[in-house]
């Protein structure tokens, strides 16, 4: 039996995430990491990542981790501590385990100790592995499998990342400083003095050498040998430098004993990122052991007691804002609801527990306004449900939960709560305000007591119409979930028990819509939680459980979009809005948010940025300059929509593992199927009884924030490409490991 390896098609857009607050992703013991102390990181030519820890070597394919531990008989890894990893990008990975040098053959998946107890530092340049041990410079050639002597030096190599090789020179870090050795003549050595106890060296794209020291900070040596010294007294968070890495934008990242430091050479400015308690998207531990940049420019961080952290600092940015107890760079509460922009371009944000937040879009900082239990001026409650901005008055009208309607004077930054009075029928009718929308020169207010018309000038409430029968419907307590007044002056009201009520404000006519299980054109069974009208006058309804609905005026019916017809990835749709640029719909749902094409009735892309979660009350806001803000249950993110369509194709799909009868096949094992690891083979041959197969494939795209459609087929088959979840009519199944 002969099977050619599948072909794969991918349909995707890639979205890169970065912000003033870096959103760090984490890999820890609970994710399969062998230990939280990570000493070294490397990515091989296939795209797989390798993490060296204090307890073994970890292989990470974006979905799962395989752990290699030392053997008792020294056939393989010799120690638990994997101090350094590098490779030739051509089938070999080199590992320094304490002072032992070990080679891992990727094709055969085998370890070989090639130099015991004689490696303090190493650096792989093209096909040659260079080694430093004490004052000996050596190199290893894979072609002959031997260690060759290069030079005996006056100084001893520092243990760690103290060796760099380029086409002309060998850079060596040691106690007395940094030495430059000519590759043409190893006896031609120049030592740059004034630097001592160098623990790591790094060469950036501008030709600068960065020398990190044990306790004396960081030195930058320019190509003209001008030296700049950075310490914790002027730029750094700590003087103990462990590692340096340049990103794709030419910025320098420095790992220290106490924090991650960032240098922008364009502005000559430094910033530090430190661990903060209760910030789950922050740096997991301050002590940084290693930094590594992968094929896509993602920076991977090995920490002393926090596992692996990673982020991508690409220039196409998306910003994430989480909550924190103190500081003006954090929201007052993680749940972000409705938002509105004032005439200065700043954003006012409702939170479900932290009051009102002002986001200064110039400084990217927050100012908080919350309820004061001590009687100081403030809103009557911190749970804010809705918000409306009156530009001509420069005032906010804010609906709260059990605190009524609050008026906020932006100029004075003062709250005033409209207090209901039993003796005044025009005072506020209800202390739970769920929705506010403008109607002519008034506001329509939805409270737990019903729907009212509010006069902002007089600050009085009145019935919405003069029709007593309609008012009786509108004044039913807890009757309505949300509403929309559309461009045709139709008031759409979502019944809290399901169904829909439509009132024509021009003639007070009304129509009820009920769910009907026998009629696919009826409204859905479950509650409507959002109603919107797009620029074409089309009305959409988001439900929690029945999907998305569009009103069809021609036959007074509804069209449903959801999981059942593969239109959306979820039937729980919390918020709908229209892109002012591209005119598609952005829909928040339980799986993330989707770009929905009204013309085709299908979602084009689905994103899950920063692992944001959404529920009823989440929202989207488009600022005047095109910046998009999304509020979720764990914070707020912002981006410019065109950034969604920037693609980085510097990644690939590769076959990772083969399983036969639920047992993994290894190179040269008893099955005889593989002579090399699966990613290296062109075809496999199977016997008649080796017919229950699982192929695992992986993506080297570790920055992916979008759901991807994978398709596959067998070469020679008459059946075309099928989605990866489809069942192929043979005993073969496909399991995907997707980043």
C-alpha positions as CSV (number, residue, x, y, z in Angstrom):
1,X,0.0,0.0,0.0
2,X,1.5,3.4,-1.1
3,X,0.3,6.7,0.2
4,X,1.6,10.1,-0.9
5,X,1.7,12.8,1.7
6,X,-1.3,15.1,1.5
7,X,-1.5,18.5,0.0
8,X,-2.8,21.3,2.3
9,X,-4.7,24.5,1.4
10,X,-5.0,27.3,3.9
11,X,-7.3,30.3,3.9
12,X,-6.3,32.8,6.4
13,X,-5.4,36.3,7.5
14,X,-2.8,36.9,10.1
15,X,-3.2,39.5,12.8
16,X,-0.3,40.7,14.8
17,X,-0.8,41.9,18.4
18,X,1.2,44.5,20.3
19,X,0.4,47.5,22.5
20,X,1.6,50.0,25.1
21,X,0.7,47.1,27.4
22,X,2.4,44.1,25.9
23,X,0.0,41.2,26.0
24,X,2.3,38.2,27.0
25,X,1.1,34.7,26.2
26,X,2.4,32.0,28.5
27,X,3.4,28.3,28.4
28,X,3.7,26.7,31.8
29,X,3.6,23.4,33.5
30,X,-0.1,23.1,33.2
31,X,0.4,23.3,29.4
32,X,2.8,20.4,29.5
33,X,6.1,22.2,30.1
34,X,8.5,19.9,32.1
35,X,9.4,22.7,34.6
36,X,8.9,26.4,35.1
37,X,12.6,27.3,34.9
38,X,13.4,27.8,31.2
39,X,17.1,28.3,30.4
40,X,17.3,28.2,26.6
41,X,15.0,28.4,23.5
42,X,15.6,27.5,19.8
43,X,13.4,27.1,16.7
44,X,14.5,24.4,14.1
45,X,14.2,24.6,10.4
46,X,10.8,22.9,10.4
47,X,9.3,25.5,12.8
48,X,9.2,23.5,15.9
49,X,10.3,25.2,19.1
50,X,12.6,23.7,21.7
51,X,12.7,24.8,25.3
52,X,15.6,23.8,27.5
53,X,14.5,23.7,31.2
54,X,16.0,22.7,34.5
55,X,14.3,19.3,34.1
56,X,14.8,18.2,30.5
57,X,14.2,19.3,26.9
58,X,10.8,20.3,25.7
59,X,9.6,20.1,22.0
60,X,6.7,22.4,21.3
61,X,4.7,22.3,18.1
62,X,2.1,24.9,19.0
63,X,-0.4,22.4,20.3
64,X,1.4,20.0,22.6
65,X,4.8,19.5,24.3
66,X,6.9,16.3,24.1
67,X,9.5,16.0,26.9
68,X,12.9,14.5,26.6
69,X,14.6,13.6,29.9
70,X,18.1,12.4,30.6
71,X,18.7,8.6,30.5
72,X,20.4,6.7,33.3
73,X,23.0,5.2,31.1
74,X,24.0,8.5,29.4
75,X,22.7,7.3,26.0
76,X,21.0,10.5,25.1
77,X,20.6,13.6,27.3
78,X,23.2,13.4,30.1
79,X,21.7,15.9,32.6
80,X,18.4,17.5,33.5
81,X,19.7,21.1,32.9
82,X,19.5,22.2,29.3
83,X,21.7,25.3,29.5
84,X,21.8,26.3,25.8
85,X,20.4,25.2,22.4
86,X,21.4,26.1,18.9
87,X,21.4,24.4,15.5
88,X,22.5,24.4,11.9
89,X,19.0,24.6,10.4
90,X,19.9,21.5,8.4
91,X,18.9,18.5,10.6
92,X,21.1,19.0,13.7
93,X,20.3,20.6,17.0
94,X,23.2,21.2,19.5
95,X,22.5,21.1,23.2
96,X,24.7,22.2,26.1
97,X,23.6,20.2,29.1
98,X,25.7,21.7,31.9
99,X,29.1,21.3,30.2
100,X,28.3,18.3,28.0
101,X,27.8,18.9,24.3
102,X,25.0,16.8,22.8
103,X,23.8,16.5,19.2
104,X,20.2,15.7,18.4
105,X,19.5,14.3,14.9
106,X,16.1,15.6,13.9
107,X,15.7,13.1,11.1
108,X,16.4,10.1,13.3
109,X,15.2,11.7,16.6
110,X,18.3,10.5,18.4
111,X,20.7,12.1,20.8
112,X,24.5,11.7,20.8
113,X,26.9,13.1,23.4
114,X,29.8,14.3,21.2
115,X,31.9,16.1,23.9
116,X,31.5,15.4,27.6
117,X,32.2,18.0,30.2
118,X,34.1,20.4,27.9
119,X,31.7,23.1,26.6
120,X,31.2,26.5,28.4
121,X,29.7,28.3,25.4
122,X,28.7,27.5,21.8
123,X,27.6,29.3,18.6
124,X,26.4,27.7,15.4
125,X,27.5,29.6,12.2
126,X,26.2,28.1,9.0
127,X,27.3,24.4,9.1
128,X,30.0,24.8,11.8
129,X,29.5,24.6,15.5
130,X,32.0,26.8,17.4
131,X,32.9,26.0,21.0
132,X,34.5,27.8,23.9
133,X,35.9,25.9,26.9
134,X,38.1,27.7,29.3
135,X,40.7,29.4,27.0
136,X,40.3,26.9,24.1
137,X,38.5,27.8,20.9
138,X,37.3,24.7,19.0
139,X,34.8,23.8,16.2
140,X,32.8,20.8,15.3
141,X,32.2,19.7,11.7
142,X,29.2,17.5,11.0
143,X,30.8,16.2,7.9
144,X,33.5,14.3,9.8
145,X,31.9,14.2,13.2
146,X,35.1,15.5,14.9
147,X,36.1,18.3,17.2
148,X,38.9,20.5,15.8
149,X,41.2,22.8,17.7
150,X,41.2,26.4,16.5
151,X,43.2,28.4,19.0
152,X,44.5,28.7,22.6
153,X,43.6,32.2,23.9
154,X,44.9,34.3,26.7
155,X,41.5,34.7,28.4
156,X,38.9,32.2,29.5
157,X,35.5,32.1,28.0
158,X,32.6,33.2,30.2
159,X,30.0,30.5,30.8
160,X,26.8,31.3,28.9
161,X,26.2,33.3,25.7
162,X,29.7,34.6,25.4
163,X,30.6,33.6,21.8
164,X,29.5,35.2,18.4
165,X,30.8,34.2,15.0
166,X,30.5,36.1,11.7
167,X,32.3,35.8,8.4
168,X,35.3,37.8,9.5
169,X,35.6,37.7,13.3
170,X,35.0,35.7,16.4
171,X,33.7,37.8,19.3
172,X,34.5,36.4,22.8
173,X,33.2,37.6,26.1
174,X,35.3,37.0,29.3
175,X,36.2,38.5,32.7
176,X,38.5,41.1,31.2
177,X,36.1,42.4,28.6
178,X,35.4,41.6,24.9
179,X,38.0,40.2,22.5
180,X,37.9,40.4,18.7
181,X,39.6,37.4,17.0
182,X,40.3,37.4,13.2
183,X,39.1,34.3,11.4
184,X,42.0,34.6,9.0
185,X,44.6,34.4,11.8
186,X,43.5,33.3,15.2
187,X,46.6,34.9,16.7
188,X,45.3,38.4,15.7
189,X,43.4,39.3,18.8
190,X,42.1,42.7,19.9
191,X,40.6,43.2,23.4
192,X,38.2,46.0,24.1
193,X,39.0,47.1,27.7
194,X,36.9,49.0,30.2
195,X,34.4,46.2,30.4
196,X,34.6,43.4,32.9
197,X,32.8,40.1,33.7
198,X,31.0,39.8,30.4
199,X,28.2,37.1,30.7
200,X,26.6,37.5,27.3
201,X,27.3,39.2,23.9
202,X,25.0,39.9,21.0
203,X,25.6,41.6,17.5
204,X,22.6,43.6,16.1
205,X,21.8,44.4,12.5
206,X,23.6,47.8,12.7
207,X,26.8,46.1,13.7
208,X,26.7,47.1,17.3
209,X,28.0,44.6,19.9
210,X,26.0,44.4,23.1
211,X,27.9,43.1,26.1
212,X,25.9,42.1,29.1
213,X,27.8,41.9,32.4
214,X,27.3,40.0,35.7
215,X,26.7,43.1,37.8
216,X,27.8,46.2,35.8
217,X,24.9,46.6,33.4
218,X,25.0,46.7,29.6
219,X,27.6,48.0,27.1
220,X,27.0,48.9,23.5
221,X,30.1,48.9,21.3
222,X,29.5,50.6,18.0
223,X,31.3,49.6,14.8
224,X,33.6,52.5,15.4
225,X,34.3,51.0,18.9
226,X,32.5,53.8,20.7
227,X,31.2,52.5,24.0
228,X,27.9,53.4,25.7
229,X,27.2,52.2,29.2
230,X,23.7,51.5,30.5
231,X,23.0,50.8,34.1
232,X,20.1,50.7,36.6
233,X,21.0,54.3,37.6
234,X,20.1,55.7,34.2
235,X,18.3,53.3,31.9
236,X,17.9,49.7,33.0
237,X,15.7,47.9,35.6
238,X,18.7,45.8,36.8
239,X,22.5,45.5,36.3
240,X,22.6,41.8,36.0
241,X,22.3,41.2,32.2
242,X,21.4,37.7,31.1
243,X,20.5,38.0,27.4
244,X,20.0,40.4,24.5
245,X,17.8,40.1,21.4
246,X,16.9,42.4,18.5
247,X,13.4,42.4,17.0
248,X,12.4,42.9,13.4
249,X,12.0,46.6,13.9
250,X,15.6,47.1,15.1
251,X,14.5,47.5,18.7
252,X,16.7,45.8,21.4
253,X,15.2,43.6,24.2
254,X,17.3,42.9,27.2
255,X,16.6,40.2,29.7
256,X,17.8,40.9,33.3
257,X,17.6,39.5,36.7
258,X,14.7,41.9,37.4
259,X,12.7,42.6,34.3
260,X,12.5,42.8,30.5
261,X,14.0,46.0,29.1
262,X,13.1,47.6,25.7
263,X,15.4,50.0,23.8
264,X,14.1,52.1,20.9
265,X,17.2,53.2,19.0
266,X,15.1,55.7,16.9
267,X,14.1,57.7,19.9
268,X,17.0,56.6,22.2
269,X,14.5,55.6,24.9
270,X,14.2,52.7,27.3
271,X,11.2,51.1,29.0
272,X,10.9,48.2,31.4
273,X,8.3,45.5,31.7
274,X,8.0,43.9,35.1
275,X,5.8,41.3,36.6
276,X,2.7,42.6,38.3
277,X,0.4,40.5,40.6
278,X,-3.1,39.9,39.3
279,X,-2.2,40.9,35.8
280,X,-2.7,37.6,34.0
281,X,-1.5,38.9,30.6
282,X,1.7,40.4,31.9
283,X,5.2,39.1,32.3
284,X,5.0,35.9,34.5
285,X,8.3,36.4,36.3
286,X,10.9,39.1,36.4
287,X,14.0,37.0,36.2
288,X,14.8,36.5,32.5
289,X,17.1,33.7,31.5
290,X,16.9,33.8,27.7
291,X,15.4,35.6,24.7
292,X,14.8,34.2,21.2
293,X,13.3,35.6,18.0
294,X,11.5,33.1,15.7
295,X,10.9,33.1,12.0
296,X,7.9,35.4,12.3
297,X,9.6,37.9,14.6
298,X,7.9,36.6,17.8
299,X,10.0,37.1,20.9
300,X,10.2,34.1,23.2
301,X,11.2,34.6,26.8
302,X,12.5,31.9,29.1
303,X,12.1,32.9,32.8
304,X,13.5,31.6,36.0
305,X,10.2,30.8,37.7
306,X,7.5,31.7,35.2
307,X,7.9,29.2,32.3
308,X,7.8,30.6,28.7
309,X,6.4,34.0,27.8
310,X,6.0,35.2,24.2
311,X,4.7,38.2,22.2
312,X,5.1,39.7,18.7
313,X,6.2,43.3,18.5
314,X,5.5,43.9,14.8
315,X,4.6,47.4,13.7
316,X,1.1,46.4,12.7
317,X,-0.3,46.8,16.2
318,X,-3.3,45.9,18.2
319,X,-3.4,47.2,21.7
320,X,-4.8,45.4,24.8
321,X,-5.9,47.1,28.0
322,X,-6.6,45.1,31.1
323,X,-7.6,46.0,34.6
324,X,-5.4,46.8,37.5
325,X,-5.8,47.9,41.1
326,X,-3.5,50.9,40.6
327,X,-1.9,53.0,37.9
328,X,-3.3,55.0,35.0
329,X,-2.4,52.4,32.4
330,X,-5.1,50.0,33.5
331,X,-8.9,49.9,33.5
332,X,-10.7,50.1,36.8
333,X,-12.5,46.8,36.0
334,X,-12.1,43.9,33.5
335,X,-15.6,43.9,32.1
336,X,-15.9,46.6,29.5
337,X,-19.4,47.6,28.2
338,X,-20.7,50.4,26.1
339,X,-18.4,53.2,24.9
340,X,-18.7,56.7,23.4
341,X,-16.2,59.3,22.0
342,X,-16.4,63.0,23.0
343,X,-15.6,66.0,20.9
344,X,-11.9,66.0,21.9
345,X,-11.5,62.4,20.7
346,X,-11.3,60.8,24.1
347,X,-13.2,57.6,24.9
348,X,-15.7,57.2,27.8
349,X,-16.1,53.6,28.9
350,X,-18.8,51.9,31.0
351,X,-17.6,49.0,33.1
352,X,-19.6,46.4,35.0
353,X,-18.2,47.1,38.4
354,X,-15.6,49.8,38.1
355,X,-17.6,52.8,37.3
356,X,-16.8,55.2,34.4
357,X,-13.4,55.3,32.7
358,X,-12.0,58.1,30.6
359,X,-9.4,56.9,28.1
360,X,-7.1,59.6,26.8
361,X,-6.2,58.4,23.3
362,X,-3.2,60.7,23.1
363,X,-1.4,59.5,26.2
364,X,-3.1,56.0,26.2
365,X,-3.9,56.4,29.9
366,X,-7.0,56.1,32.0
367,X,-8.8,58.2,34.5
368,X,-11.4,56.6,36.7
369,X,-14.7,57.9,38.1
370,X,-16.6,55.6,40.5
371,X,-19.2,55.5,43.2
372,X,-17.9,56.9,46.6
373,X,-19.4,55.2,49.6
374,X,-18.2,58.1,51.8
375,X,-20.7,60.5,50.3
376,X,-18.3,62.4,48.0
377,X,-19.8,63.4,44.6
378,X,-20.0,60.5,42.3
379,X,-22.3,58.2,40.4
380,X,-24.9,56.2,42.3
381,X,-23.5,52.8,41.2
382,X,-20.4,51.3,39.6
383,X,-22.3,48.9,37.3
384,X,-22.8,51.0,34.2
385,X,-25.0,49.5,31.4
386,X,-25.3,52.2,28.7
387,X,-24.0,55.7,27.7
388,X,-25.0,58.5,25.4
389,X,-22.9,61.7,24.6
390,X,-24.7,65.0,24.1
391,X,-22.1,67.0,22.1
392,X,-23.9,70.3,22.3
393,X,-24.0,70.1,26.1
394,X,-20.7,68.2,26.5
395,X,-22.5,65.8,28.9
396,X,-22.8,62.1,29.3
397,X,-26.0,60.3,30.1
398,X,-25.2,57.0,31.8
399,X,-27.6,54.2,32.7
400,X,-26.6,52.2,35.8
401,X,-27.8,49.1,37.5
402,X,-29.8,50.1,40.6
403,X,-28.3,53.6,40.5
404,X,-30.7,55.1,37.9
405,X,-29.7,57.6,35.3
406,X,-26.6,59.7,35.9
407,X,-25.6,62.9,34.2
408,X,-21.8,63.5,33.9
409,X,-20.5,67.0,33.1
410,X,-17.3,66.4,31.2
411,X,-16.1,70.0,31.6
412,X,-16.4,69.9,35.3
413,X,-15.9,66.1,35.6
414,X,-18.8,65.9,38.0
415,X,-21.6,63.4,38.3
416,X,-25.2,64.2,39.1
417,X,-27.8,61.4,39.7
418,X,-31.4,61.9,38.7
419,X,-33.3,60.7,41.8
420,X,-36.8,59.3,41.4
421,X,-39.5,61.0,43.5
422,X,-42.9,59.5,44.2
423,X,-44.4,63.0,44.3
424,X,-43.1,63.9,40.9
425,X,-44.4,61.8,38.1
426,X,-41.8,63.4,35.7
427,X,-38.8,62.2,37.7
428,X,-36.9,59.1,36.9
429,X,-39.0,56.0,36.4
430,X,-36.8,53.1,37.4
431,X,-33.3,52.7,38.9
432,X,-32.1,50.0,36.4
433,X,-31.4,51.7,33.1
434,X,-30.4,49.2,30.4
435,X,-30.5,51.2,27.1
436,X,-30.4,54.8,25.9
437,X,-30.9,55.9,22.3
438,X,-31.6,59.3,20.7
439,X,-35.0,60.1,19.2
440,X,-35.4,63.5,17.6
441,X,-34.4,66.0,20.3
442,X,-35.1,63.6,23.1
443,X,-33.7,60.3,24.4
444,X,-35.6,57.0,24.7
445,X,-34.7,55.3,28.0
446,X,-35.3,51.6,28.7
447,X,-35.5,50.8,32.4
448,X,-36.8,47.9,34.5
449,X,-40.1,49.8,34.8
450,X,-40.5,50.2,31.0
451,X,-39.7,52.5,28.1
452,X,-39.8,56.3,28.6
453,X,-39.1,59.5,26.7
454,X,-36.5,61.7,28.4
455,X,-36.1,65.4,27.9
456,X,-32.4,66.3,28.4
457,X,-33.2,70.0,28.5
458,X,-35.7,69.8,31.4
459,X,-34.4,66.4,32.7
460,X,-38.0,65.0,32.9
461,X,-39.5,61.7,31.9
462,X,-42.8,61.2,30.1
463,X,-44.6,58.4,28.2
464,X,-43.3,57.6,24.8
465,X,-46.6,58.0,23.1
466,X,-50.1,59.4,23.8
467,X,-51.7,56.0,23.0
468,X,-52.7,54.4,26.3
469,X,-52.8,50.9,25.0
470,X,-49.2,51.1,23.7
471,X,-48.1,52.8,26.9
472,X,-49.5,49.9,28.9
473,X,-47.3,47.5,26.9
474,X,-44.3,49.8,27.4
475,X,-44.7,50.2,31.1
476,X,-44.6,46.4,32.0
477,X,-41.8,45.8,34.5
478,X,-38.8,43.8,33.2
479,X,-40.6,43.2,29.9
480,X,-37.9,44.2,27.4
481,X,-34.3,43.3,26.9
482,X,-33.1,45.9,24.4
483,X,-34.5,48.1,21.7
484,X,-33.8,50.0,18.5
485,X,-35.4,53.1,17.0
486,X,-34.7,52.7,13.2
487,X,-34.5,55.2,10.4
488,X,-38.2,54.6,9.5
489,X,-39.2,55.5,13.1
490,X,-40.0,51.9,14.0
491,X,-39.3,51.0,17.6
492,X,-38.1,47.4,17.8
493,X,-38.4,45.9,21.3
494,X,-36.9,42.6,22.3
495,X,-39.1,40.7,24.7
496,X,-37.2,39.3,27.7
497,X,-39.1,36.1,27.4
498,X,-38.4,35.7,23.6
499,X,-40.0,37.2,20.6
500,X,-40.2,40.8,19.3
501,X,-42.5,43.8,19.3
502,X,-42.4,46.5,16.6
503,X,-44.2,49.8,17.0
504,X,-44.5,52.3,14.2
505,X,-44.0,55.6,16.0
506,X,-45.7,57.6,13.1
507,X,-49.1,55.9,13.5
508,X,-48.8,53.9,16.7
509,X,-49.4,50.6,14.8
510,X,-47.7,47.6,16.3
511,X,-46.8,44.1,15.3
512,X,-45.7,41.1,17.3
513,X,-43.3,38.4,16.2
514,X,-43.2,35.0,17.8
515,X,-40.9,32.0,17.3
516,X,-42.4,29.1,15.5
517,X,-40.5,25.9,15.4
518,X,-42.4,24.9,12.2
519,X,-41.5,28.1,10.3
520,X,-37.9,28.6,9.5
521,X,-38.6,32.2,8.6
522,X,-39.8,33.2,12.1
523,X,-37.7,34.9,14.8
524,X,-35.6,32.6,17.0
525,X,-36.6,30.9,20.2
526,X,-34.0,32.5,22.4
527,X,-33.7,36.0,23.7
528,X,-32.6,38.9,21.5
529,X,-29.9,40.9,23.2
530,X,-28.9,43.3,20.4
531,X,-30.6,45.1,17.5
532,X,-28.9,47.2,14.9
533,X,-29.6,48.9,11.5
534,X,-26.9,49.1,8.9
535,X,-26.3,51.8,6.3
536,X,-28.7,50.1,3.8
537,X,-31.5,50.2,6.3
538,X,-31.3,46.4,7.0
539,X,-32.3,45.4,10.6
540,X,-30.2,42.6,12.3
541,X,-30.9,40.9,15.6
542,X,-28.4,39.1,17.8
543,X,-29.6,36.3,20.1
544,X,-28.1,34.1,22.8
545,X,-28.7,30.7,21.4
546,X,-30.5,31.1,18.1
547,X,-27.8,33.0,16.1
548,X,-28.1,36.1,14.0
549,X,-31.4,37.2,12.3
550,X,-32.1,39.7,9.5
551,X,-35.5,41.2,8.9
552,X,-36.9,40.6,5.4
553,X,-39.5,43.4,4.8
554,X,-40.8,42.0,1.5
555,X,-42.6,39.1,3.3
556,X,-42.4,40.4,6.9
557,X,-40.1,37.4,7.9
558,X,-36.6,36.7,9.1
559,X,-33.5,35.0,7.7
560,X,-31.3,33.1,10.2
561,X,-27.5,32.8,10.2
562,X,-25.6,30.6,12.6
563,X,-24.0,27.3,13.2
564,X,-26.6,25.2,11.4
565,X,-26.0,26.8,8.0
566,X,-22.3,27.4,8.6
567,X,-22.8,31.2,8.5
568,X,-21.3,31.9,11.9
569,X,-19.1,29.9,14.3
570,X,-21.5,30.5,17.2
571,X,-25.2,30.9,17.8
572,X,-24.5,33.2,20.8
573,X,-24.3,36.7,19.2
574,X,-23.9,39.5,21.7
575,X,-23.3,42.7,19.7
576,X,-23.5,43.7,16.1
577,X,-22.2,46.8,14.3
578,X,-21.2,47.9,10.8
579,X,-17.7,48.7,9.6
580,X,-17.7,52.3,8.5
581,X,-15.0,51.5,6.0
582,X,-15.8,48.1,4.5
583,X,-19.5,47.9,5.3
584,X,-19.4,44.4,6.6
585,X,-20.7,43.5,10.0
586,X,-18.6,42.9,13.1
587,X,-20.2,40.5,15.4
588,X,-19.2,39.6,18.9
589,X,-20.0,36.1,19.9
590,X,-19.0,33.3,22.2
591,X,-16.1,32.2,19.9
592,X,-14.5,35.6,19.4
593,X,-15.6,38.2,16.8
594,X,-16.4,37.7,13.1
595,X,-16.4,39.8,10.0
596,X,-19.8,39.0,8.4
597,X,-20.5,39.7,4.7
598,X,-24.2,40.7,4.4
599,X,-24.1,40.0,0.6
600,X,-23.1,36.3,1.0
601,X,-24.6,35.7,4.4
602,X,-21.3,34.2,5.6
603,X,-18.6,35.2,8.1
604,X,-15.4,35.9,6.2
605,X,-13.0,35.7,9.1
606,X,-13.2,35.0,12.8
607,X,-10.6,36.3,15.3
608,X,-9.8,35.5,18.9
609,X,-7.4,38.3,19.9
610,X,-5.7,38.2,23.3
611,X,-8.0,35.3,24.3
612,X,-10.7,37.9,24.8
613,X,-14.1,36.6,26.0
614,X,-17.5,38.2,25.3
615,X,-21.0,38.0,26.6
616,X,-24.2,40.0,26.8
617,X,-23.1,43.6,27.5
618,X,-19.9,43.5,25.4
619,X,-19.6,46.1,22.7
620,X,-17.7,47.6,19.8
621,X,-17.1,51.3,19.1
622,X,-15.6,53.0,16.0
623,X,-13.8,56.2,16.7
624,X,-13.9,59.1,14.2
625,X,-10.3,58.4,13.0
626,X,-11.1,54.7,12.3
627,X,-9.7,53.2,15.5
628,X,-11.9,50.3,16.6
629,X,-12.4,49.5,20.3
630,X,-13.8,46.2,21.5
631,X,-14.9,45.6,25.1
632,X,-15.0,42.1,26.6
633,X,-15.2,40.3,29.9
634,X,-11.4,40.6,30.5
635,X,-10.5,44.0,29.1
636,X,-10.5,46.2,26.0
637,X,-8.6,46.0,22.7
638,X,-8.1,48.5,20.0
639,X,-6.9,48.4,16.4
640,X,-7.4,50.0,13.0
641,X,-9.5,47.7,10.9
642,X,-7.2,47.6,7.9
643,X,-4.6,45.9,10.1
644,X,-6.9,42.8,10.0
645,X,-5.9,42.3,6.4
646,X,-2.1,42.5,6.8
647,X,-0.7,39.0,6.3
648,X,2.6,37.5,7.3
649,X,3.3,34.4,5.3
650,X,6.6,33.6,6.9
651,X,5.4,30.3,8.3
652,X,4.5,26.9,6.9
653,X,2.5,23.7,7.5
654,X,4.4,20.6,8.2
655,X,3.6,17.0,9.0
656,X,4.6,16.3,12.6
657,X,3.7,12.8,13.7
658,X,2.3,9.6,12.4
659,X,0.2,7.2,14.5
660,X,-0.7,3.6,13.5
661,X,-3.3,1.8,15.6
662,X,-3.0,4.6,18.2
663,X,0.8,4.0,18.6
664,X,3.2,6.7,17.4
665,X,5.6,5.6,14.7
666,X,9.3,6.6,15.2
667,X,12.2,6.5,12.7
668,X,13.7,3.0,12.4
669,X,11.3,1.4,14.9
670,X,9.8,-2.1,14.6
671,X,7.0,-1.0,12.2
672,X,9.6,-0.3,9.5
673,X,7.4,2.6,8.2
674,X,9.7,5.6,8.7
675,X,13.4,5.8,8.0
676,X,13.3,9.5,8.9
677,X,11.0,11.7,10.9
678,X,7.6,12.4,9.2
679,X,8.4,16.0,8.3
680,X,11.3,14.8,6.1
681,X,9.7,12.0,4.1
682,X,8.1,12.2,0.6
683,X,6.1,9.1,0.9
684,X,5.4,6.1,3.2
685,X,4.7,2.5,2.5
686,X,2.3,0.5,4.6
687,X,1.3,-3.2,4.8
688,X,-2.3,-4.3,4.5
689,X,-2.8,-4.4,8.3
690,X,-1.4,-0.9,8.9
691,X,-4.7,0.7,8.0
692,X,-5.7,2.8,11.0
693,X,-3.7,6.0,10.6
694,X,-3.6,9.4,12.2
695,X,-1.5,12.2,10.6
696,X,-0.7,15.1,12.8
697,X,0.2,18.3,11.1
698,X,1.2,21.6,12.6
699,X,1.6,25.3,11.7
700,X,4.7,27.3,12.6
701,X,2.5,30.4,13.0
702,X,2.6,31.0,16.7
703,X,1.1,34.5,16.4
704,X,-2.2,33.3,14.9
705,X,-5.3,34.9,16.3
706,X,-7.8,33.8,13.7
707,X,-9.7,30.6,13.1
708,X,-8.3,28.9,10.0
709,X,-9.9,26.6,7.5
710,X,-7.6,23.6,6.7
711,X,-8.4,21.4,3.7
712,X,-6.8,18.2,2.6
713,X,-6.9,15.4,0.0
714,X,-5.0,12.3,-0.9
715,X,-3.0,12.6,-4.2
716,X,-4.5,10.4,-6.8
717,X,-8.0,10.5,-5.3
718,X,-10.9,11.7,-7.4
719,X,-12.3,13.5,-4.3
720,X,-11.2,17.1,-4.1
721,X,-10.1,19.0,-1.1
722,X,-12.2,18.5,2.1
723,X,-12.3,20.5,5.3
724,X,-10.1,19.0,8.0
725,X,-13.1,18.0,10.1
726,X,-14.7,16.1,7.2
727,X,-14.6,12.3,7.3
728,X,-12.7,10.9,4.3
729,X,-14.3,7.6,3.1
730,X,-11.3,5.5,4.0
731,X,-9.9,4.2,7.4
732,X,-7.7,7.3,7.4
733,X,-8.4,10.2,9.8
734,X,-6.6,13.5,10.1
735,X,-5.9,15.2,13.4
736,X,-4.7,18.8,13.2
737,X,-2.4,20.6,15.7
738,X,-3.3,24.2,15.1
739,X,-1.5,27.1,16.9
